[in-house]
Amino acid sequence: MFTEKERFLKETDLDGDPIVRSHIHIWYQVWQENKEKLKWIENFSPYVTIGMDRQPSRPAGSEAIDVWGCKWIYPIESHDGQVIGHPIANWSDLKNYTPPDPNKFTDWKQAKQNVEKAKLEGRVVHGGTDHGFIFLRLTYLRGFNNFMVDVAEERPELDELVSIVENYWFEVIKRWVELGVTVIGFGDDLGLQNSLPISPNAWRKYIKPSYKRIMSYCRAHGVHTSLHSDGYIVDIIPDLIECGVSRLNPQDLVNGLDNLERLAKGKVYLHLDIDRQKVMVFGKPDEIDAHIYNCIRTLGSKKGGLTMIWYAFPPTPAENIKSAASAMHKYATYWS
């Protein structure tokens, strides 16, 4: 029997078992509306795990200022927010800007104790960053429109701002690596619906060097990297693999299963983000079943390399959650 860590390392190296495991996360509003219809779903399958937000994480309309000085508003209860206050909205603000202290990113003393305990138990040890790693953080600091213009005009101040963000995360990553974690998670929504928000060449100029420095450092020290990115990232998947991404969490329909098969299958571990805009929300049971089957048939393998995650956001009906969970269970052993 392999330990949890040993199994994780084998599957990340694309030499795991063929079972496709899935996770469904049911959002707070969906759970509240359908909880009587969803009681059956917990522990119903050895291949499908379920997470549910049973309590609201924050009230609608709440506001907060993060450690970078960005002001957030959360319009919908328990959902992510948007930045409405940008501490470097004007370039004149840059000279007086003080970034957060990496020593305060987390309780590093407690993190060390947690890592040591997990190691003794043979578990996978996770380190992490914020959702809003390099690209998103730059848009938060400057404002999205400002940043788009900055890239188009190739503003010289961008190099300094990128360095500020990159150096902060590099120091955080060094601390995780020194603690001996197994994998570090990164979250950066790099794509729009049908394209990158900036050109691939601009991404390679302003964003890729930071990715490469940080992720190659992790890999050189025996630490895997896991990247979540919403949106279309087809044009830069080879770049992400080159930078050192071990496990990639892309969206399915936005990128196209055929593109993911061509560019990523067999090259990087895929933690596939299942559609939450079209078929899984509005489709019929047979359409949902067919989509899950197609994901596994296209991207799965006898050597593993695929897991799936699906977020059931409003207005997903309970019937579609049942159809998705049933299909994930039915096809989990397809490659066996």
KELOMAR-982457 format. One line per field, with one value per residue (C-alpha): residue number from 0; chain; x, y, z. Coordinates in steps of 0.5 Angstrom, whole numbers, plus 500, padded with zeros to 3 digits. Layout:
nuro: NUM ... $
lummar: A ... $
xx: X ... $
yy: Y ... $
zz: Z ... $
END
This chain:
nuro: 0 1 2 3 4 5 6 7 8 9 10 11 12 13 14 15 16 17 18 19 20 21 22 23 24 25 26 27 28 29 30 31 32 33 34 35 36 37 38 39 40 41 42 43 44 45 46 47 48 49 50 51 52 53 54 55 56 57 58 59 60 61 62 63 64 65 66 67 68 69 70 71 72 73 74 75 76 77 78 79 80 81 82 83 84 85 86 87 88 89 90 91 92 93 94 95 96 97 98 99 100 101 102 103 104 105 106 107 108 109 110 111 112 113 114 115 116 117 118 119 120 121 122 123 124 125 126 127 128 129 130 131 132 133 134 135 136 137 138 139 140 141 142 143 144 145 146 147 148 149 150 151 152 153 154 155 156 157 158 159 160 161 162 163 164 165 166 167 168 169 170 171 172 173 174 175 176 177 178 179 180 181 182 183 184 185 186 187 188 189 190 191 192 193 194 195 196 197 198 199 200 201 202 203 204 205 206 207 208 209 210 211 212 213 214 215 216 217 218 219 220 221 222 223 224 225 226 227 228 229 230 231 232 233 234 235 236 237 238 239 240 241 242 243 244 245 246 247 248 249 250 251 252 253 254 255 256 257 258 259 260 261 262 263 264 265 266 267 268 269 270 271 272 273 274 275 276 277 278 279 280 281 282 283 284 285 286 287 288 289 290 291 292 293 294 295 296 297 298 299 300 301 302 303 304 305 306 307 308 309 310 311 312 313 314 315 316 317 318 319 320 321 322 323 324 325 326 327 328 329 330 331 332 333 334 335 $
lummar: A A A A A A A A A A A A A A A A A A A A A A A A A A A A A A A A A A A A A A A A A A A A A A A A A A A A A A A A A A A A A A A A A A A A A A A A A A A A A A A A A A A A A A A A A A A A A A A A A A A A A A A A A A A A A A A A A A A A A A A A A A A A A A A A A A A A A A A A A A A A A A A A A A A A A A A A A A A A A A A A A A A A A A A A A A A A A A A A A A A A A A A A A A A A A A A A A A A A A A A A A A A A A A A A A A A A A A A A A A A A A A A A A A A A A A A A A A A A A A A A A A A A A A A A A A A A A A A A A A A A A A A A A A A A A A A A A A A A A A A A A A A A A A A A A A A A A A A A A A A A A A A A A A A A A A A A A A A A A A A A A A A A A A A A A A A A A A A A $
xx: 500 502 502 498 504 507 501 501 508 507 500 504 509 504 505 499 493 488 482 479 477 473 471 464 464 456 456 452 446 445 446 441 436 437 439 433 434 442 442 444 450 455 459 456 462 469 471 467 468 463 464 459 458 453 455 455 463 461 455 453 455 461 468 475 482 487 494 497 492 487 480 475 467 463 456 453 453 459 462 468 469 472 477 474 480 487 493 497 492 497 504 506 503 509 515 511 508 510 508 506 511 512 514 506 503 502 503 510 511 505 506 512 509 503 508 512 506 504 510 510 503 506 501 502 504 501 504 500 499 493 489 491 499 502 498 491 495 498 491 489 494 493 486 485 484 490 494 492 494 500 502 500 504 510 510 517 514 511 518 519 512 512 519 515 510 515 520 514 512 519 520 514 515 522 519 515 520 525 519 519 512 510 507 505 499 498 492 492 486 490 485 478 473 476 483 488 487 494 498 502 508 506 505 512 515 511 509 513 519 516 513 519 523 519 516 523 526 520 522 529 528 524 517 511 507 500 497 489 487 480 479 482 490 491 496 501 500 507 510 507 509 516 516 515 508 507 499 495 488 485 477 475 470 473 480 477 478 482 487 488 489 494 498 497 496 502 506 503 498 491 486 480 475 469 464 460 457 453 452 453 448 443 444 439 442 444 448 452 453 456 460 463 465 468 472 475 475 479 484 484 490 491 497 493 494 487 482 476 473 466 463 456 454 447 443 445 439 439 438 444 448 446 447 454 456 453 457 463 462 460 466 471 474 473 481 481 $
yy: 500 507 513 519 522 517 516 523 523 518 521 527 524 521 514 513 509 509 511 518 521 527 533 537 543 545 553 556 558 552 548 552 552 544 541 536 534 533 529 523 525 525 519 516 514 512 516 522 527 532 539 544 551 550 557 564 566 573 578 581 588 587 591 589 592 587 587 590 596 594 595 589 589 583 584 577 573 568 569 572 580 585 590 597 601 601 603 605 607 613 612 617 613 607 611 611 604 599 592 587 583 576 574 576 572 566 564 560 557 554 552 549 544 543 540 536 533 531 529 524 521 520 526 531 537 543 550 556 563 568 567 573 571 575 577 579 582 587 589 589 594 598 597 593 598 602 595 594 601 600 593 597 603 598 603 603 603 596 593 596 594 587 586 588 583 577 579 578 571 569 570 567 561 560 559 554 550 551 548 542 542 537 542 549 552 558 561 566 567 568 568 571 567 566 569 572 579 581 578 572 576 581 575 572 579 581 575 569 571 571 565 561 564 562 555 553 555 550 544 545 544 538 541 541 546 547 552 554 559 560 563 561 559 555 560 559 552 550 556 554 547 550 555 549 547 540 540 544 546 549 550 545 548 555 552 546 538 537 543 540 533 536 541 538 531 526 533 535 533 535 537 539 544 542 547 551 556 551 544 542 548 548 541 535 529 525 531 532 524 525 531 527 521 525 529 522 519 525 526 520 515 508 511 516 524 526 528 533 538 542 548 548 555 558 557 549 545 539 534 536 535 528 527 530 526 519 520 522 515 511 513 513 506 507 506 500 $
zz: 500 498 503 501 499 495 491 490 487 483 480 479 475 471 473 478 478 472 477 475 482 482 487 487 491 492 493 499 496 492 498 502 496 495 502 503 496 496 503 499 496 502 502 496 492 493 487 488 494 496 499 501 504 509 512 509 509 508 508 501 500 505 504 506 505 504 506 499 501 495 497 496 495 496 492 493 499 500 493 491 490 486 487 487 491 487 492 485 481 479 478 483 488 487 490 497 496 502 500 505 509 507 515 516 510 515 522 520 527 527 519 521 526 521 516 521 523 516 514 520 518 510 508 502 505 502 502 498 495 495 489 485 484 479 473 478 483 478 476 483 485 478 476 470 465 467 467 460 458 462 458 451 452 455 461 464 471 470 471 478 480 477 481 488 487 484 490 495 493 492 499 501 497 500 507 504 501 507 511 506 503 498 493 493 490 486 483 478 473 466 461 459 456 449 449 454 456 454 448 449 447 452 457 456 457 463 467 465 468 475 474 471 477 482 480 477 484 487 482 483 491 490 491 486 483 482 478 478 472 470 463 456 457 450 448 454 456 453 457 464 463 461 467 472 473 475 476 472 473 467 465 460 455 455 453 449 451 444 445 452 450 444 449 456 456 458 459 466 471 469 475 470 472 469 466 470 465 460 460 467 469 464 460 461 465 458 456 463 463 456 458 464 459 454 459 462 455 452 458 462 461 464 467 471 470 471 476 476 480 479 483 483 483 482 479 478 480 484 479 475 481 482 474 475 481 478 472 475 479 473 469 474 473 465 464 469 $
END
